[in-house]
Amino acid sequence: MEKEDTNLQLLNELKELKAREEINTQLLNEVKEMKAKMEKLEQDIEDIKFFTPKPVVTPAMIGQIGGILLGALVIIGLFWL
């Protein structure tokens, strides 16, 4: 009787182990798929960064032009009076 109970327990443990191994295998496959997708996304982001046009007018250029215009107005103002 005890031997049968022990055998049943071992069979149940074996079934649980197999179920866990299946789950582990599925999870590992999903992780591999997600890694591949992440690599693809990273590559797509790099492509987008590379092919995105750069701005022609930068904030530094706007500041320089604004400074020149203000300087010109000051000079005009000095000679106007």
C-alpha positions, 0 to 999 in steps of 0.5 A: 500500500505504501509503495503504491502511494509512493509511486503515485506521489512520484508520478504526480511529482513527475507530471508537475516537473514535466508541466514546469519544464513545458512552461519554462520552455514556452517562457524561454521561447517567448523571451527569445522572440521578445529579444528578436523584436527588441533588436528589430525595434532598436534597428528601426529606431537607428534607421529613423534617426539616420534618415530623419532630416536635420533642422536647417535653422538651429536655435544658435542661428536664430539667436545670432540673427536676433542679435544682429537685428537688435544691434542694427536697430540700436545703431539706427536709433543712435543716428536717427536722433 
